[in-house]
Amino acid sequence: MPSILKLKGAKVDFTTANTVNDSNLVRVYAASASTVTVVGDNAGSFIMPAGGVTFIEKSASDTIAGTTTLSCTPVAYRT
């Protein structure tokens, strides 16, 4: 994972299914522990610890949801 990313849009906060502006790469932050679920071509789920940050690579139409509020930002690899 590169340490330099390009922002592709504004941060959005949500719990229910969201495509995060149809982004293919999303930076995800969870202030509280959360089960994060991706639905679509790249379906799956994982537990995000409180204060956790990860990146999800997904298809544009895939959605992300959490059991607590997620703060997500669409990003891209800087080339």
Biopython code that builds the backbone (N, CA, C, O; Angstrom):
import numpy as np
from Bio.PDB.StructureBuilder import StructureBuilder

atoms = [
    (1, "MET", "N", (0.852, -1.177, 0.000)),
    (1, "MET", "CA", (0.000, 0.000, 0.000)),
    (1, "MET", "C", (0.894, 1.234, 0.000)),
    (1, "MET", "O", (1.731, 1.388, 0.890)),
    (2, "PRO", "N", (0.729, 2.113, -0.981)),
    (2, "PRO", "CA", (1.548, 3.318, -1.013)),
    (2, "PRO", "C", (1.187, 4.244, 0.146)),
    (2, "PRO", "O", (0.060, 4.227, 0.640)),
    (3, "SER", "N", (2.146, 5.044, 0.570)),
    (3, "SER", "CA", (1.881, 5.968, 1.654)),
    (3, "SER", "C", (1.318, 7.287, 1.160)),
    (3, "SER", "O", (0.868, 8.104, 1.964)),
    (4, "ILE", "N", (1.333, 7.511, -0.148)),
    (4, "ILE", "CA", (0.801, 8.751, -0.709)),
    (4, "ILE", "C", (-0.434, 8.432, -1.533)),
    (4, "ILE", "O", (-0.396, 7.632, -2.467)),
    (5, "LEU", "N", (-1.532, 9.080, -1.159)),
    (5, "LEU", "CA", (-2.799, 8.874, -1.851)),
    (5, "LEU", "C", (-3.330, 10.193, -2.384)),
    (5, "LEU", "O", (-2.988, 11.262, -1.878)),
    (6, "LYS", "N", (-4.164, 10.110, -3.405)),
    (6, "LYS", "CA", (-4.815, 11.281, -3.968)),
    (6, "LYS", "C", (-6.264, 11.280, -3.507)),
    (6, "LYS", "O", (-6.967, 10.283, -3.673)),
    (7, "LEU", "N", (-6.719, 12.390, -2.927)),
    (7, "LEU", "CA", (-8.121, 12.507, -2.519)),
    (7, "LEU", "C", (-8.991, 12.638, -3.755)),
    (7, "LEU", "O", (-8.648, 13.359, -4.691)),
    (8, "LYS", "N", (-10.126, 11.937, -3.756)),
    (8, "LYS", "CA", (-11.040, 11.963, -4.894)),
    (8, "LYS", "C", (-12.390, 12.582, -4.538)),
    (8, "LYS", "O", (-13.273, 12.670, -5.392)),
    (9, "GLY", "N", (-12.557, 13.013, -3.286)),
    (9, "GLY", "CA", (-13.819, 13.599, -2.871)),
    (9, "GLY", "C", (-13.811, 13.859, -1.381)),
    (9, "GLY", "O", (-12.827, 13.595, -0.689)),
    (10, "ALA", "N", (-14.922, 14.381, -0.901)),
    (10, "ALA", "CA", (-15.070, 14.716, 0.509)),
    (10, "ALA", "C", (-15.401, 13.480, 1.342)),
    (10, "ALA", "O", (-15.950, 12.503, 0.833)),
    (11, "LYS", "N", (-15.061, 13.538, 2.619)),
    (11, "LYS", "CA", (-15.381, 12.484, 3.582)),
    (11, "LYS", "C", (-16.900, 12.405, 3.745)),
    (11, "LYS", "O", (-17.588, 13.425, 3.770)),
    (12, "VAL", "N", (-17.400, 11.192, 3.855)),
    (12, "VAL", "CA", (-18.819, 10.972, 4.162)),
    (12, "VAL", "C", (-18.905, 10.069, 5.385)),
    (12, "VAL", "O", (-18.132, 9.120, 5.524)),
    (13, "ASP", "N", (-19.852, 10.372, 6.270)),
    (13, "ASP", "CA", (-20.087, 9.576, 7.473)),
    (13, "ASP", "C", (-21.414, 8.847, 7.316)),
    (13, "ASP", "O", (-22.412, 9.458, 6.933)),
    (14, "PHE", "N", (-21.441, 7.551, 7.606)),
    (14, "PHE", "CA", (-22.659, 6.770, 7.435)),
    (14, "PHE", "C", (-22.570, 5.455, 8.183)),
    (14, "PHE", "O", (-21.496, 5.054, 8.631)),
    (15, "THR", "N", (-23.718, 4.779, 8.315)),
    (15, "THR", "CA", (-23.773, 3.402, 8.803)),
    (15, "THR", "C", (-24.401, 2.499, 7.747)),
    (15, "THR", "O", (-24.007, 1.342, 7.606)),
    (16, "THR", "N", (-25.379, 3.022, 7.003)),
    (16, "THR", "CA", (-26.090, 2.215, 6.011)),
    (16, "THR", "C", (-25.327, 2.165, 4.691)),
    (16, "THR", "O", (-24.433, 2.978, 4.454)),
    (17, "ALA", "N", (-25.678, 1.218, 3.839)),
    (17, "ALA", "CA", (-24.974, 0.951, 2.583)),
    (17, "ALA", "C", (-24.726, 2.226, 1.774)),
    (17, "ALA", "O", (-25.633, 3.026, 1.545)),
    (18, "ASN", "N", (-23.471, 2.392, 1.348)),
    (18, "ASN", "CA", (-23.069, 3.585, 0.613)),
    (18, "ASN", "C", (-21.952, 3.191, -0.358)),
    (18, "ASN", "O", (-21.067, 2.414, -0.001)),
    (19, "THR", "N", (-21.990, 3.722, -1.579)),
    (19, "THR", "CA", (-20.943, 3.432, -2.567)),
    (19, "THR", "C", (-19.737, 4.363, -2.425)),
    (19, "THR", "O", (-18.733, 4.179, -3.113)),
    (20, "VAL", "N", (-19.825, 5.351, -1.548)),
    (20, "VAL", "CA", (-18.778, 6.357, -1.348)),
    (20, "VAL", "C", (-18.398, 6.979, -2.702)),
    (20, "VAL", "O", (-17.268, 6.866, -3.176)),
    (21, "ASN", "N", (-19.378, 7.626, -3.283)),
    (21, "ASN", "CA", (-19.218, 8.310, -4.583)),
    (21, "ASN", "C", (-18.735, 7.373, -5.691)),
    (21, "ASN", "O", (-17.979, 7.780, -6.573)),
    (22, "ASP", "N", (-19.179, 6.118, -5.635)),
    (22, "ASP", "CA", (-18.806, 5.121, -6.651)),
    (22, "ASP", "C", (-17.290, 4.930, -6.762)),
    (22, "ASP", "O", (-16.776, 4.586, -7.826)),
    (23, "SER", "N", (-16.588, 5.156, -5.661)),
    (23, "SER", "CA", (-15.136, 5.040, -5.653)),
    (23, "SER", "C", (-14.687, 3.581, -5.691)),
    (23, "SER", "O", (-15.363, 2.696, -5.166)),
    (24, "ASN", "N", (-13.532, 3.346, -6.323)),
    (24, "ASN", "CA", (-12.939, 2.012, -6.362)),
    (24, "ASN", "C", (-11.967, 1.773, -5.207)),
    (24, "ASN", "O", (-11.622, 0.629, -4.912)),
    (25, "LEU", "N", (-11.526, 2.850, -4.554)),
    (25, "LEU", "CA", (-10.630, 2.732, -3.406)),
    (25, "LEU", "C", (-11.116, 3.711, -2.338)),
    (25, "LEU", "O", (-11.297, 4.898, -2.607)),
    (26, "VAL", "N", (-11.324, 3.199, -1.128)),
    (26, "VAL", "CA", (-11.915, 3.996, -0.054)),
    (26, "VAL", "C", (-11.074, 3.876, 1.210)),
    (26, "VAL", "O", (-10.719, 2.773, 1.624)),
    (27, "ARG", "N", (-10.756, 5.021, 1.824)),
    (27, "ARG", "CA", (-10.113, 5.036, 3.139)),
    (27, "ARG", "C", (-11.240, 5.010, 4.172)),
    (27, "ARG", "O", (-12.143, 5.846, 4.133)),
    (28, "VAL", "N", (-11.183, 4.054, 5.090)),
    (28, "VAL", "CA", (-12.252, 3.866, 6.080)),
    (28, "VAL", "C", (-11.684, 4.082, 7.481)),
    (28, "VAL", "O", (-10.648, 3.518, 7.830)),
    (29, "TYR", "N", (-12.374, 4.907, 8.286)),
    (29, "TYR", "CA", (-12.017, 5.143, 9.680)),
    (29, "TYR", "C", (-13.236, 4.843, 10.542)),
    (29, "TYR", "O", (-14.351, 5.250, 10.214)),
    (30, "ALA", "N", (-13.022, 4.128, 11.647)),
    (30, "ALA", "CA", (-14.105, 3.823, 12.590)),
    (30, "ALA", "C", (-13.688, 4.317, 13.975)),
    (30, "ALA", "O", (-12.744, 3.784, 14.559)),
    (31, "ALA", "N", (-14.377, 5.327, 14.508)),
    (31, "ALA", "CA", (-14.059, 5.839, 15.846)),
    (31, "ALA", "C", (-14.385, 4.792, 16.903)),
    (31, "ALA", "O", (-13.683, 4.679, 17.908)),
    (32, "SER", "N", (-15.452, 4.024, 16.676)),
    (32, "SER", "CA", (-15.853, 2.934, 17.570)),
    (32, "SER", "C", (-15.715, 1.621, 16.820)),
    (32, "SER", "O", (-15.784, 1.596, 15.591)),
    (33, "ALA", "N", (-15.521, 0.529, 17.550)),
    (33, "ALA", "CA", (-15.433, -0.786, 16.912)),
    (33, "ALA", "C", (-16.667, -1.017, 16.044)),
    (33, "ALA", "O", (-17.779, -0.655, 16.429)),
    (34, "SER", "N", (-16.470, -1.614, 14.885)),
    (34, "SER", "CA", (-17.561, -1.792, 13.926)),
    (34, "SER", "C", (-17.340, -3.045, 13.091)),
    (34, "SER", "O", (-16.204, -3.391, 12.767)),
    (35, "THR", "N", (-18.417, -3.718, 12.748)),
    (35, "THR", "CA", (-18.354, -4.748, 11.714)),
    (35, "THR", "C", (-18.594, -4.036, 10.396)),
    (35, "THR", "O", (-19.643, -3.421, 10.203)),
    (36, "VAL", "N", (-17.637, -4.112, 9.494)),
    (36, "VAL", "CA", (-17.715, -3.458, 8.194)),
    (36, "VAL", "C", (-18.090, -4.515, 7.164)),
    (36, "VAL", "O", (-17.464, -5.572, 7.087)),
    (37, "THR", "N", (-19.115, -4.219, 6.375)),
    (37, "THR", "CA", (-19.606, -5.157, 5.372)),
    (37, "THR", "C", (-19.548, -4.522, 3.991)),
    (37, "THR", "O", (-19.992, -3.390, 3.798)),
    (38, "VAL", "N", (-18.998, -5.256, 3.035)),
    (38, "VAL", "CA", (-18.981, -4.841, 1.634)),
    (38, "VAL", "C", (-19.917, -5.773, 0.888)),
    (38, "VAL", "O", (-19.818, -6.994, 1.010)),
    (39, "VAL", "N", (-20.830, -5.195, 0.112)),
    (39, "VAL", "CA", (-21.793, -5.973, -0.658)),
    (39, "VAL", "C", (-21.600, -5.658, -2.135)),
    (39, "VAL", "O", (-21.539, -4.490, -2.519)),
    (40, "GLY", "N", (-21.503, -6.690, -2.961)),
    (40, "GLY", "CA", (-21.335, -6.524, -4.403)),
    (40, "GLY", "C", (-20.341, -7.532, -4.932)),
    (40, "GLY", "O", (-20.251, -8.653, -4.431)),
    (41, "ASP", "N", (-19.588, -7.128, -5.956)),
    (41, "ASP", "CA", (-18.614, -8.017, -6.595)),
    (41, "ASP", "C", (-17.544, -8.506, -5.620)),
    (41, "ASP", "O", (-17.093, -9.648, -5.713)),
    (42, "ASN", "N", (-17.145, -7.656, -4.701)),
    (42, "ASN", "CA", (-16.086, -7.972, -3.742)),
    (42, "ASN", "C", (-16.669, -8.084, -2.341)),
    (42, "ASN", "O", (-16.203, -7.406, -1.426)),
    (43, "ALA", "N", (-17.678, -8.924, -2.159)),
    (43, "ALA", "CA", (-18.424, -9.032, -0.905)),
    (43, "ALA", "C", (-17.580, -9.650, 0.204)),
    (43, "ALA", "O", (-16.720, -10.498, -0.032)),
    (44, "GLY", "N", (-17.860, -9.192, 1.416)),
    (44, "GLY", "CA", (-17.200, -9.738, 2.587)),
    (44, "GLY", "C", (-17.424, -8.837, 3.777)),
    (44, "GLY", "O", (-18.049, -7.784, 3.655)),
    (45, "SER", "N", (-16.919, -9.241, 4.932)),
    (45, "SER", "CA", (-17.035, -8.409, 6.125)),
    (45, "SER", "C", (-15.835, -8.649, 7.028)),
    (45, "SER", "O", (-15.164, -9.677, 6.938)),
    (46, "PHE", "N", (-15.581, -7.686, 7.894)),
    (46, "PHE", "CA", (-14.485, -7.785, 8.854)),
    (46, "PHE", "C", (-14.789, -6.878, 10.034)),
    (46, "PHE", "O", (-15.640, -5.993, 9.949)),
    (47, "ILE", "N", (-14.085, -7.108, 11.133)),
    (47, "ILE", "CA", (-14.257, -6.282, 12.324)),
    (47, "ILE", "C", (-13.160, -5.222, 12.337)),
    (47, "ILE", "O", (-11.970, -5.527, 12.252)),
    (48, "MET", "N", (-13.595, -3.970, 12.447)),
    (48, "MET", "CA", (-12.670, -2.838, 12.520)),
    (48, "MET", "C", (-12.590, -2.402, 13.976)),
    (48, "MET", "O", (-13.622, -2.079, 14.564)),
    (49, "PRO", "N", (-11.403, -2.381, 14.581)),
    (49, "PRO", "CA", (-11.293, -1.962, 15.973)),
    (49, "PRO", "C", (-11.532, -0.460, 16.122)),
    (49, "PRO", "O", (-11.410, 0.288, 15.152)),
    (50, "ALA", "N", (-11.864, -0.027, 17.306)),
    (50, "ALA", "CA", (-12.045, 1.400, 17.578)),
    (50, "ALA", "C", (-10.778, 2.152, 17.204)),
    (50, "ALA", "O", (-9.677, 1.743, 17.572)),
    (51, "GLY", "N", (-10.930, 3.242, 16.479)),
    (51, "GLY", "CA", (-9.793, 4.033, 16.034)),
    (51, "GLY", "C", (-9.072, 3.449, 14.842)),
    (51, "GLY", "O", (-8.018, 3.949, 14.449)),
    (52, "GLY", "N", (-9.624, 2.390, 14.255)),
    (52, "GLY", "CA", (-8.987, 1.709, 13.131)),
    (52, "GLY", "C", (-9.122, 2.448, 11.817)),
    (52, "GLY", "O", (-10.112, 3.136, 11.568)),
    (53, "VAL", "N", (-8.105, 2.293, 10.977)),
    (53, "VAL", "CA", (-8.105, 2.843, 9.619)),
    (53, "VAL", "C", (-7.692, 1.726, 8.675)),
    (53, "VAL", "O", (-6.740, 0.995, 8.949)),
    (54, "THR", "N", (-8.404, 1.593, 7.568)),
    (54, "THR", "CA", (-8.024, 0.633, 6.535)),
    (54, "THR", "C", (-8.446, 1.178, 5.182)),
    (54, "THR", "O", (-9.124, 2.202, 5.096)),
    (55, "PHE", "N", (-8.042, 0.493, 4.138)),
    (55, "PHE", "CA", (-8.422, 0.854, 2.776)),
    (55, "PHE", "C", (-9.157, -0.321, 2.167)),
    (55, "PHE", "O", (-8.753, -1.471, 2.335)),
    (56, "ILE", "N", (-10.240, -0.028, 1.458)),
    (56, "ILE", "CA", (-11.029, -1.061, 0.783)),
    (56, "ILE", "C", (-10.986, -0.791, -0.708)),
    (56, "ILE", "O", (-11.359, 0.291, -1.161)),
    (57, "GLU", "N", (-10.530, -1.780, -1.476)),
    (57, "GLU", "CA", (-10.581, -1.725, -2.928)),
    (57, "GLU", "C", (-11.839, -2.470, -3.340)),
    (57, "GLU", "O", (-12.039, -3.616, -2.937)),
    (58, "LYS", "N", (-12.695, -1.828, -4.145)),
    (58, "LYS", "CA", (-13.995, -2.400, -4.471)),
    (58, "LYS", "C", (-14.419, -1.971, -5.866)),
    (58, "LYS", "O", (-13.806, -1.086, -6.463)),
    (59, "SER", "N", (-15.460, -2.594, -6.382)),
    (59, "SER", "CA", (-16.072, -2.142, -7.629)),
    (59, "SER", "C", (-16.884, -0.883, -7.333)),
    (59, "SER", "O", (-17.336, -0.679, -6.207)),
    (60, "ALA", "N", (-17.064, -0.052, -8.337)),
    (60, "ALA", "CA", (-17.759, 1.224, -8.142)),
    (60, "ALA", "C", (-19.152, 1.049, -7.540)),
    (60, "ALA", "O", (-19.579, 1.876, -6.734)),
    (61, "SER", "N", (-19.861, -0.005, -7.914)),
    (61, "SER", "CA", (-21.231, -0.198, -7.426)),
    (61, "SER", "C", (-21.306, -0.944, -6.093)),
    (61, "SER", "O", (-22.382, -1.031, -5.502)),
    (62, "ASP", "N", (-20.187, -1.483, -5.610)),
    (62, "ASP", "CA", (-20.189, -2.162, -4.309)),
    (62, "ASP", "C", (-20.492, -1.152, -3.211)),
    (62, "ASP", "O", (-20.085, 0.007, -3.296)),
    (63, "THR", "N", (-21.205, -1.592, -2.185)),
    (63, "THR", "CA", (-21.515, -0.711, -1.066)),
    (63, "THR", "C", (-20.753, -1.145, 0.185)),
    (63, "THR", "O", (-20.382, -2.308, 0.344)),
    (64, "ILE", "N", (-20.534, -0.166, 1.068)),
    (64, "ILE", "CA", (-19.898, -0.380, 2.356)),
    (64, "ILE", "C", (-20.902, 0.032, 3.426)),
    (64, "ILE", "O", (-21.591, 1.040, 3.270)),
    (65, "ALA", "N", (-20.991, -0.737, 4.512)),
    (65, "ALA", "CA", (-21.855, -0.389, 5.646)),
    (65, "ALA", "C", (-21.139, -0.784, 6.924)),
    (65, "ALA", "O", (-20.247, -1.631, 6.914)),
    (66, "GLY", "N", (-21.542, -0.159, 8.030)),
    (66, "GLY", "CA", (-20.942, -0.487, 9.313)),
    (66, "GLY", "C", (-21.982, -0.585, 10.403)),
    (66, "GLY", "O", (-23.073, -0.028, 10.276)),
    (67, "THR", "N", (-21.658, -1.289, 11.477)),
    (67, "THR", "CA", (-22.573, -1.377, 12.620)),
    (67, "THR", "C", (-22.461, -0.135, 13.496)),
    (67, "THR", "O", (-23.321, 0.102, 14.344)),
    (68, "THR", "N", (-21.407, 0.663, 13.301)),
    (68, "THR", "CA", (-21.284, 1.993, 13.902)),
    (68, "THR", "C", (-20.924, 2.945, 12.773)),
    (68, "THR", "O", (-20.661, 2.507, 11.653)),
    (69, "THR", "N", (-20.908, 4.229, 13.054)),
    (69, "THR", "CA", (-20.620, 5.209, 12.011)),
    (69, "THR", "C", (-19.206, 5.042, 11.471)),
    (69, "THR", "O", (-18.236, 4.956, 12.224)),
    (70, "LEU", "N", (-19.118, 4.999, 10.146)),
    (70, "LEU", "CA", (-17.842, 4.946, 9.438)),
    (70, "LEU", "C", (-17.593, 6.293, 8.781)),
    (70, "LEU", "O", (-18.520, 6.909, 8.257)),
    (71, "SER", "N", (-16.354, 6.752, 8.804)),
    (71, "SER", "CA", (-15.962, 7.953, 8.071)),
    (71, "SER", "C", (-15.129, 7.482, 6.886)),
    (71, "SER", "O", (-14.039, 6.935, 7.053)),
    (72, "CYS", "N", (-15.659, 7.704, 5.690)),
    (72, "CYS", "CA", (-15.026, 7.164, 4.486)),
    (72, "CYS", "C", (-14.692, 8.277, 3.504)),
    (72, "CYS", "O", (-15.467, 9.216, 3.320)),
    (73, "THR", "N", (-13.529, 8.158, 2.877)),
    (73, "THR", "CA", (-13.085, 9.134, 1.892)),
    (73, "THR", "C", (-12.678, 8.401, 0.621)),
    (73, "THR", "O", (-11.875, 7.470, 0.677)),
    (74, "PRO", "N", (-13.226, 8.813, -0.534)),
    (74, "PRO", "CA", (-12.784, 8.196, -1.787)),
    (74, "PRO", "C", (-11.365, 8.668, -2.105)),
    (74, "PRO", "O", (-11.078, 9.864, -2.061)),
    (75, "VAL", "N", (-10.492, 7.730, -2.422)),
    (75, "VAL", "CA", (-9.091, 8.037, -2.711)),
    (75, "VAL", "C", (-8.624, 7.246, -3.930)),
    (75, "VAL", "O", (-9.335, 6.372, -4.427)),
    (76, "ALA", "N", (-7.440, 7.558, -4.397)),
    (76, "ALA", "CA", (-6.806, 6.815, -5.494)),
    (76, "ALA", "C", (-5.329, 6.732, -5.207)),
    (76, "ALA", "O", (-4.795, 7.554, -4.463)),
    (77, "TYR", "N", (-4.655, 5.751, -5.784)),
    (77, "TYR", "CA", (-3.214, 5.667, -5.688)),
    (77, "TYR", "C", (-2.627, 6.821, -6.489)),
    (77, "TYR", "O", (-3.046, 7.061, -7.622)),
    (78, "ARG", "N", (-1.679, 7.527, -5.928)),
    (78, "ARG", "CA", (-1.011, 8.602, -6.665)),
    (78, "ARG", "C", (-0.016, 7.957, -7.625)),
    (78, "ARG", "O", (0.804, 7.129, -7.227)),
    (79, "THR", "N", (-0.103, 8.349, -8.888)),
    (79, "THR", "CA", (0.799, 7.778, -9.886)),
    (79, "THR", "C", (1.787, 8.805, -10.375)),
    (79, "THR", "O", (2.627, 8.499, -11.222)),
]
sb = StructureBuilder()
sb.init_structure("model")
sb.init_model(0)
sb.init_chain("A")
sb.init_seg("    ")
for serial, (resi, resn, name, xyz) in enumerate(atoms, 1):
    if name == "N":
        sb.init_residue(resn, " ", resi, " ")
    sb.init_atom(name, np.array(xyz, "f"), 0.0, 1.0, " ", f" {name:<3s}", serial, name[0])
structure = sb.get_structure()
